[in-house]
Amino acid sequence: MIGSLETEVLSSLRGLGEAPARDVRKALERNGVRVAYTTVATILTRLHQKGLVRRRRETCRGGERYVYRPAEVEQKYLQNLLKSVVAMFGPAGVVHLNEELAKLDPSEERELRRRLGLD
């Protein structure tokens, strides 16, 4: 499982394609999420450890830094998450999930379906 801030960071990184932690923090700020650079760097490291982002070293002014990009495992991760909901909560969990999905804006629903590989 990933937390809400991890989700925000991953979403911002997805929008950027590939970026260092500093650029991810700026993207978060543009979306109204104010966090310290060190927090973003820590979250990106944790997402890397979970296999949800890839990273490469890059030489920059002052030394080196990591440049991150979303891993291609997100679809599998989300599908496993859905299977976990079904396994843990059974039919009632599926009904509740369906109710929550029905509340989504149509563009959000399309994006979720795309990310799950359902379209």
C-alpha positions in Angstrom: 0.0 0.0 0.0 1.1 3.6 -0.5 0.0 6.6 1.4 -1.8 9.7 0.2 1.4 11.8 0.0 3.2 9.0 -1.9 0.2 8.9 -4.3 0.5 12.7 -4.8 4.3 12.4 -5.5 3.8 9.5 -7.9 1.0 11.4 -9.7 3.2 14.5 -10.0 6.1 12.4 -11.3 3.8 10.8 -13.8 2.8 14.2 -15.1 6.4 15.2 -15.5 7.6 11.9 -17.0 11.1 12.1 -15.6 12.4 14.6 -13.0 14.6 15.2 -10.0 13.1 15.6 -6.6 13.3 19.4 -6.8 11.0 19.5 -9.9 8.6 17.0 -8.3 8.3 19.3 -5.3 7.6 22.3 -7.6 4.9 20.3 -9.4 3.3 19.4 -6.1 3.4 23.0 -5.0 1.6 24.0 -8.3 -1.1 21.5 -7.3 -1.5 23.1 -3.9 0.6 20.5 -2.0 3.3 22.2 0.1 6.0 19.9 1.4 9.7 20.2 2.0 12.3 19.1 -0.5 13.7 16.6 1.9 10.2 15.1 2.3 9.8 14.6 -1.4 13.3 13.1 -1.7 12.5 10.7 1.1 9.2 9.7 -0.5 10.8 9.2 -3.9 13.4 6.9 -2.2 10.6 4.9 -0.6 8.7 4.6 -3.9 12.0 3.4 -5.5 12.4 0.8 -2.7 8.8 -0.4 -3.4 9.6 -0.7 -7.1 7.1 2.0 -8.1 9.7 4.4 -9.5 13.0 4.0 -11.3 16.0 6.3 -10.9 19.3 7.1 -12.5 22.2 9.3 -11.4 22.9 12.5 -13.2 25.7 14.9 -12.8 24.6 18.4 -11.9 26.0 21.6 -10.5 27.4 20.7 -7.1 27.6 17.0 -7.6 25.1 14.3 -8.5 21.4 13.8 -8.1 18.8 11.2 -8.9 16.4 11.6 -11.7 13.2 9.6 -11.2 10.5 8.2 -13.5 7.4 6.1 -12.9 8.0 2.3 -13.2 5.9 0.3 -15.5 4.5 -1.7 -12.6 1.8 0.7 -11.6 -0.9 -1.2 -13.6 0.0 -4.5 -11.9 0.1 -2.8 -8.5 -3.4 -1.3 -8.9 -4.8 -4.6 -10.2 -3.3 -6.4 -7.1 -4.8 -3.7 -4.9 -8.3 -4.4 -6.4 -7.8 -8.1 -5.9 -6.9 -7.4 -2.3 -10.1 -5.4 -1.8 -12.2 -8.3 -3.1 -10.3 -10.8 -1.0 -10.5 -8.8 2.2 -14.0 -7.4 1.9 -15.9 -9.7 -0.5 -19.0 -8.6 -2.2 -19.6 -5.7 0.2 -16.2 -4.2 -0.6 -16.9 -4.4 -4.3 -20.3 -2.7 -3.9 -18.6 0.1 -1.8 -15.8 0.5 -4.4 -18.4 0.7 -7.2 -20.2 3.4 -5.3 -17.0 5.4 -4.8 -16.1 5.0 -8.5 -19.6 6.3 -9.4 -18.7 9.6 -7.6 -15.7 10.2 -9.9 -15.7 12.9 -12.4 -15.8 11.3 -15.9 -12.3 12.4 -16.8 -11.0 10.9 -13.5 -12.8 7.7 -14.2 -11.3 7.5 -17.7 -7.8 8.1 -16.2 -8.3 5.4 -13.6 -9.6 2.9 -16.3 -6.5 3.8 -18.5 -4.2 3.2 -15.5 -5.8 -0.1 -14.7 -5.6 -1.2 -18.3 -9.3 -1.5 -18.7 -9.6 0.7 -21.8 
